[in-house]
Amino acid sequence: MSTSTIQPGTLHRPLTAGDVAAAAPLPDILPPVRARRGLIGFLRRNPTIAIGGGLMLLIIAVAILAPLLWTVDPTALAPARRTREPSAMYWFGTDMLGRDVYSRVLYGARVSLIVGFAVAFFSSVIGLTIGLVSGFVRWADAIVMRVMDGIMSIPSILLAIALMALTRGSVGNVILAITIAEVPRVSRLVRGVVLSLREQPYVDAAVASGTTTPRIILRHILPNTLAPLTVQATYICASAMIAESILSFIGAGTPPIIPSWGNIMAEGRALWQVKPYIVFFPAVFLSLTVLAVNLLGDGLRDWLDPRMAKKV
């Protein structure tokens, strides 16, 4: 039986590239993942934002460019052409006073968008201020939140109706009434976020280092409240559009001379069974606008919340 002999010194010789057999490279089973960058990649990763934002931009464009979209004066009366069915001449038909429903629906988008955006902005700013103060300043929390709880105990639409009963009908008063009804919800949201943030170690470190309260709020607390506040603002915008339509529908909102979706539906309810298109078209536009805002809000929530982020 033959045995191999080990040459002296071979155990201490360092290994070379020829002594090591490299394994053959394995084939790629999955294609390499390419990072999607830019606006197109962002929209592909967030289709809800893409759909909601695209639909919202389309509605805003229609409202701004209404005079250029083959419309006529939405308040022009033509009794000889009243209650005409939708046709090539009157795309959405005419109402009981001969006014073009197509023109009134397009111009009515301006009122709903103005009310929705204005209420979302003002209620967010006021609610953010109240929530920051009540959430970080302990002695003010009990007083301010009890006032907010009292306002929230009244249904928002009833509160808006009561406030509109004290004033005359106008777009500005509608915005004010709905804003007052929505502020408590924003303030409670911000207060809840602030209560969880003020116990964080970096806030304790800022307090221990002698940082003033306003600086702590502006530098450490405020930036962390913007993400949930932005999502809440989209829902308030949609809610404000619905509230404005309800107020106008029952005659407590914008004056009848102003074409708004609520006013158009209120004027057509008497003819709903025989001329349903007068109510149908503004209702469809209102539904699409609210859907677009809600989709945008859901998409922003998924994008801004790290717990909802998709992992590969």
N, C-alpha and C positions, 0 to 999 in steps of 0.2 A: 504494500500500500504506500503510495507516494505521498509525501508531505511537502508542503511549500515551505520554503525557508524565507525568513524575514531578514533582509539585509540590515546590517547595523546602521543605526542613525535614521532609518526611515520613519520610526515613530515620532521623531522630533522634527521631521521636515514639514514646513507649512504647505497646506493644500494650494494647488494652483487651479486655474479655470478649467484645465483639461481633466482634472481629477473629479470634478463635480458635473453630473449629468443634469442639465436643465430640463424641466418638464415642458412639454409642448403647450403653447398658449391655448386656453379654452375658448371656444367660440362664444360670441355674445348672444345670450338667449333673448334678452330684452333690448330694444333700441335705446340708445342714450337719451336721457331726459334733457330737453332743451328748455332753458329758462325763457319764459315769455316776458318780454320787456316792452315798454312803451304803452301807448294808449290802447292799441289793439289787443295786446296781451292782457292788460288790465280788464278790458271789457269781456274777453273770453273767460277769464277767471271769475268774473262777477256778472253773469248774464242778467240777473235781476236788476242790477243797476243800469245795465245797457238798455234793457227793455223799458224800464220805468223812466229813465232819463231821456231816452229817445222820444217816447210818447209825450213826455212833459215838454220837451223842446218844440215838438210839433204843435202842441196846443198853444204854447206861448207865441210861436211864429204866426199862427192863425189869428190870435188876438191882436198882435201888433200890426200885421199886414191886412187887417180886415177891410180897410178902404180900397185895397188893391185887388181884392178877391171877388170882383164882380158883384159887389154889394150896393145897395141904395141906402137912402136915409132910413134908419130903423124906426124913426118916429113919424115918418110921412104917412098920412091917412089917405086912403083911397076906397071909400065906401062902395064904389061900383065894382071893385075887385075883391070883395070880402069872401072869406071861407073858400078860396080856390084850392083845389086839390094839388098835390105836388106834381109838377110837370116840367117840361123843358124851359118854360119861361119863369116859373116859380119853383125852384128846386125843392124847397121845404113847404110849399104852399103859402097861403096867407091866412091871417087871423080874422076875427069878426069885425075888425075895423079896416081891413084891407092892407094891413102892414105886412111886409115881406118877412116871413118867419126865418128864412135863411140869414138875412141881414141881422135880424134881432138876436139870433143865436150866436153869431160870430161876434157881434159887439157885446153881447152879454158875457162872453168869456173874459172880457177885461174886468168887469165888476167882480166876478168870482176870484180871479187871480189876484187882483189888488187886495181884496178882503183877506184871502188866505195867506198871502205873503206878509201883509202888514200885521195881522194878528199873530202869526208865527214869530215875527221879529220882535214886536213889542212885548208879547207875553214871555218870550225867552229872555229878553234883557231884564225885565222887571223881576221875573221869577228867579233868574240867576242871582241877582243882587240880594233878594230876600233869602234865598236858600243858602248863600254863602255866609251871610251875617248870622242867621239863626242856627246854622250848623256848626259854626266855629265859635261864636260868642255864646257861652252857655247861658248867661242870665237873660239874653234876649230870646232864646229858643222857646221857652214856655209861653211868652206873651205873643210872639209873632205867629207861632204855629196854632195857637188857639183861635186867632183871628182867621187864619187860613182854613182851619177845620170848620169854622162857622160858615164861611163862604161855600166850602165844598158840600156842606149839608144840603144846600139848595141845588136842585138839578140845573145844569148849566143853561139849558135852553129856556127854562122858566126864569132864571135870573136875567138872561138876556132880554126876554120879553118884558119883564118888569122894568128894566133899565130903559128900554126903548119906549115904554109907556110914559116915562117922565120927560122925554125929549121928542123932538120932531124927527121924522124919518129922513135919513141921509146916509151916505156911505160912511162918512166919518163917525157918526153915532153908532152905526152897526159895528164898525171896527172896535170902538171903545167898549161897547157892551160885551162883545164876545171876548175881548182881551181880558176884561175884569173876571169873566167866568173861567178863563183858562189859566190865569196866573197861579192859583193855588196848586194846581197839578204840577206845574213846572217847579215851583218852590219846594214842594215835598220831594220830588225826584232829586233835585240838587242837594237838598238837606241830607237825604239818605246817603248820597255819595260822599258828602263832606264828613259825615259822622264816621264813615269807615276810613277815610283818608287821614283824619286828624290823629288817629292812633298809630299811624305808621312810624317806624323808627326815624326816617329822615325829617319828619315834622317835629318829633321830640328833640332831635339834634338841633334843628333850627331854633326852637324855643330855648334850649339850654345855652345856645351861643348868643342869646340876646337879640335875635331878630325880631323886629316889630311885627305886630299882628297883621297890619295891612300888607306888609311885604310878604309874609308867609302865605296869606290868602292869594295874592296876585302871582307869586312865583311858584308855589308848591301845590296849592289846592286848585286854583282856577284852571290850569291847563289840563288837569285830569278829569274835569267835569265837562269839557267841550264835546267829547265823543258821545256820551249818552244824551247830552242836551241837543246835539244836532239831529239825532234820530228822533227824539221827542218832538222837535220842531216840525218835522215832516208830518207826523201824525196830527199835530195841532193845525197845520195848514189844511189838511184834508177835512178835519172836523169843523174848521171855521167855514169852509166852503159849503158844507152841508147845513151848518147852522144859519148861514146867510140865506140859503135857499128856503129853509123852513120859515125864517122870519118874513121874507118877502112873500112866500106863499100864503101866509095867514094875514098879510097886510100890515105887519109890524116892522118891516125892514126898509129897503130902499123905496123911494117914491115910485108910483106906477109909471111915471113918464120915463124913468131910467130903464133901459132894456137890461134885465138880468134874468138868469135862468129861472129863478123862483117866481119873478113876476110873470114871465111868459107862461109857465105852467099854471099859475093861479088864474090867469085870464082864459086859459083853454080848458079848465076843469069843467066848466058848465057845458062844453061841447064834446066832452071826452067820448061819449058813446057814438057820436056821429062824425066827429072830426078828431080822431085820436092823434093825428100827426102833430097837432099844435103842442101837445104835452110830450109826445114821444121824442122828438128831436132834442129839445133842451135836456130832457132826462138822460138821454144817451150821452150827450156831451158831459154832463155833470158826473155820470158814472165813470166814464173814461178818464176824466181828470182826477177824480178821487182814487181810481185804481192806479194811475200813473204815480201819484204821490205816495201811495202806500207801498207800491213795489220799490220805489226809490228808497223809502225808509227801511224796508226789510233788507234791501241790498246793503245799505250803509251800516245797518246793525251787524250783519254777518261779516262785513269787511273790517269794521272798527273794533269788534269784540274778538280778542285773541282766542277765546275758547271756541269760537265758531269757525276759526281759520281751518282751511283744508290742508292736510299734511300728505305729502307724497311718500 
